[in-house]
């Protein structure tokens, strides 16, 4: 493998690392959902995606495949792109729709009523809640009157800021740490306990689902934990 091809493959892998499972808020590359990632000498990228079960929700699957296509299409110097989802009951429909740059409704004609923007934003709102709990758990102090600038720097804070920005929510140092992701308003002190409890429940649910998905993927493809993220 030449240095150019190796670099191109690394760039494609990095692009795939920006694509998240919408429900779990984790990169496809970390979850083991990338089964194959190759770039030929001519610059043609081939990516194969996989999911924990044959019946994973088609709307989630469509989002991931479409996002992966968009991410890899932005890698410079590629001459071609072949991204497909394997081993899924709707893979043919999803792969055709994504390759044709059709939306979800057009791809599932007569079966889907709406595009997936609302679903995507709902999951990002959940990611904001989960991220809030991660940050607050490490504080060791009452978060009710804190701003983002009061939180020590770290990857959890960076991740929370990024998710808030995706929703167009305030994410600067002077903005409140406790924020309603649906309205963008600061959480009132009287509502903070309930907000934090919901944030904790959201985080634990997402992490539990992540563990289940990882286990099912390993069982389905007879993977070791070391093999999950190798692509």
Secondary structure, DSSP 8 states (H G I E B T S, - for coil): --HHHHHHHHHHHHHHTT-EETTTTEEHHHHT-EEEEEE-TT-EEEEEE--SSTT--HHHHHHHHHHHHHHHHTSTT--EEEEEE-S-TTHHHHHHHHHTT--HHHHTTTT--S-SHHHHHHHHHHHHHHHHHHHHHTT-S--TT-BGGGS--SHHHHHHHHHHHHTT---STTSBSSB-TTT--B--GGGHHHHHHHHHHHHHHHHHHHHHHHHHHHHHHT--TTTTT--
